[in-house]
C-alpha cells in the first residue's frame, strides 16, 4: 500500500511538472497569455507539441528522484509521461 502512495505522488509530480513546463513555454516563447495561447495552439493543431514540450521537465525530475533514491516516485513520473504521451496522440 505504501508503494502505491509513492507511485501516485510521482504521478502527481509528473503531471504538475508538465503543466508548469507548458505554462512556462507559453509565457516565454509566445506572445499569448496562458489560456488564449492554449486556444491558439489548438486552432493551429499544435497542442500536442505543446504538451510534449511541457513534459521535458519530467526528465529532470526523474533523474533528481533517482539521485535521491526515490525509485517509486520516479516510476510515477514515468507513468505521468506515458499518460501525457497518450493524451498527445489523441489530441
N, C-alpha and C positions, 0 to 999 in steps of 0.2 A: 504494500500500500504506500509506503514511503517513497518507493521508486517512481510510482505513477505521479506523485505530487511534484517531484523534481522534473519529470518529463513535461508535465503541464506547465510548470513555471518556465521552463526553457521555451516551450511553445509560445507562451505569452511574451517572453522577452524577444523572441524572434519576430513575431508579428509587430510588436511595438517598434523594434528597430527598423523594420521595413517601412512602417508608416512614417517614422521620423526621417528616414532616408528619402522617401518620396516627397515629403514636405520640404526638406532642405533643397532637393533638386529643383522643385518648382520655384521656391523663393529665390535661389541664387542664379538659376540658368534660364529662367523665362521672365517675361515681362508681366505675368499674371499674378494675381493673388492665388491662394490655395484652391478654393472651390471653383472659381472661373477657369483656373488652369487645368483642373481635372476635366471640366466640361469641354474645354478647347481641345485637349489631347484626345478625349473620347470622340469628338467630332472628326478629328484627323485620323482616327483609328490607330492612335499611338499609345493608348492607355496601357497596353501590355508591356510596352517598352519602359514606360514609367515605373510600373510595378517591378519589373526586372531590375532596373537601376536602383530602385529603393531597397531591394533585397541585398545589395552589395555589403552594407554594414553587418549583415548576418555573418559574413565570412570573418570579419574582425572579431565579433563577439564569440563566434565558435572557437577560434584559436585562443582567445583570452580564457574562456571557460576550460579548455583543455589544459592550459598552463596552470590554472588554479585547481586542477584535478576534480572538476565538476563534470564528469563524463555524462551523467544522466541529463543534466541541463543542456549539455552540448547536443545530445540526441534530440531534445525538444526543439532546439534551434534548427537542426537539420530537418525535422518534421515540419516546422513552420516554413522552411524554404521549399520543401516539396509541396506543401499546400499552396504556397504562393505561385509556384510553377504551374500547378493545375489550374489555378484561377487565371493565370496569364494565358494559358492555352484556350480557355473557353470564353474569355472576354473579347 
